[in-house]
């Protein structure tokens, strides 16, 4: 059956490939857009240059994707079990969430230290996280610290950098690419990664705005199964 992909073409393709199309042979079921590997400069975390991050803690999705790294962030307090399991399981770099609005202070510091001990490639903190807590983590942990931001306010970003942040992850909804462009103008050379949006055009615009890496949000298992089950039902 011919389907309209969100890239604007009509082609027999899987649900995932409607989101993340590649023109070369696919080794994994969930493939990332070729434009990322070709056009992104990449972020150097440890000794690896990373261009694509899968935003997921789902082991089935992690196992079946070809992104360079995993962004392990979830709307609950950080868990040592999750941190260890994902790092052991993934077989690729993992950036672990250690704090935001719910988790901060001593707990976040403990999780950051634990993530480093377990072999994480970086840690990430969310928008409400306080600079004083970033400073405490920076004193104890050598991992790159990524901070999610949704603004290009100069003073806010400058304070983040002075606290010890190494990379900005821009997640500004429809304003993401505008924010990326403004940050790269205000802080030339400072590493920025961005949420990739829902289309190749969004991803291309993020790269052109100055994003060195793209964060990809995969479809849920529910959505993947819906496509499969619709096909199976049509068979009978």
Secondary structure, 3 states (H helix, E strand, C coil): CCEECCCCCEECCCHHHHHCCCCCCCCCCECCCHHHHHHCCCEEECCEEECEEEECCCHHHHHCECCCEEEECCCCCCCHHHHHHHHHHHCCEEEEEEECCCCCHHHHHHHHHHHHHHCCCEEEECCCCCHHHHHHHHHHCCCEEEEEECCCCHHHHHHHHHHCCCEEEECCHHHHHHHHHHHHHHCCCCCEEEECCCCHHHHHHHHHHCCCEEEECCCCHHHHHHHHHHHHHHHC
